[in-house]
Amino acid sequence: MSSARRDAETLLGQVLNLDARLRSVVTGQPVPAPTPDAARQVVKIVQEPKAGRK
């Protein structure tokens, strides 16, 4: 795995965790934390080629 991809996954994971914590504070309701694999899945989707693109 490239260093840039690993850095992107780490940063995105931190953003997803912060988002869940902030939504929990704002709503007063527990918000489930993202799965450890969530950031990896998002990075993978972003890297997939779009249909019709070459």
TORDO-826947 format. One record per residue (C-alpha): x, y, z; residue number from 1; residue in three letters. Coordinates in steps of 0.02 Angstrom, whole numbers. Layout:
REM TORDO-826947
ATOM    east   north      up  num  residu
ATOM       X       Y       Z  NUM     ALA
...
This chain:
REM TORDO-826947
ATOM    east   north      up  num  residu
ATOM       0       0       0    1     MET
ATOM      69     170     -45    2     SER
ATOM     112     297      87    3     SER
ATOM     -12     422      13    4     ALA
ATOM    -154     297      19    5     ARG
ATOM    -111     247     198    6     ARG
ATOM    -107     431     248    7     ASP
ATOM    -275     461     162    8     ALA
ATOM    -353     314     253    9     GLU
ATOM    -285     374     420   10     THR
ATOM    -346     552     396   11     LEU
ATOM    -516     496     332   12     LEU
ATOM    -534     377     479   13     GLY
ATOM    -501     521     599   14     GLN
ATOM    -629     630     510   15     VAL
ATOM    -761     493     515   16     LEU
ATOM    -731     467     702   17     ASN
ATOM    -740     653     737   18     LEU
ATOM    -901     666     635   19     ASP
ATOM    -982     527     737   20     ALA
ATOM    -928     606     901   21     ARG
ATOM    -992     778     851   22     LEU
ATOM   -1160     708     793   23     ARG
ATOM   -1175     619     959   24     SER
ATOM   -1143     781    1056   25     VAL
ATOM   -1260     885     947   26     VAL
ATOM   -1405     762     947   27     THR
ATOM   -1380     698    1123   28     GLY
ATOM   -1404     523    1054   29     GLN
ATOM   -1271     389    1040   30     PRO
ATOM   -1203     377     864   31     VAL
ATOM   -1113     216     818   32     PRO
ATOM    -930     239     778   33     ALA
ATOM    -880     198     600   34     PRO
ATOM    -809      27     571   35     THR
ATOM    -619      16     564   36     PRO
ATOM    -636     -31     381   37     ASP
ATOM    -747     119     334   38     ALA
ATOM    -605     234     281   39     ALA
ATOM    -525      96     177   40     ARG
ATOM    -691      65      88   41     GLN
ATOM    -713     250      48   42     VAL
ATOM    -536     266     -21   43     VAL
ATOM    -563     110    -126   44     LYS
ATOM    -726     181    -199   45     ILE
ATOM    -643     347    -240   46     VAL
ATOM    -502     258    -331   47     GLN
ATOM    -617     150    -439   48     GLU
ATOM    -629     209    -619   49     PRO
ATOM    -796     284    -668   50     LYS
ATOM    -902     194    -797   51     ALA
ATOM    -864     258    -971   52     GLY
ATOM    -700     340    -920   53     ARG
ATOM    -540     283   -1000   54     LYS
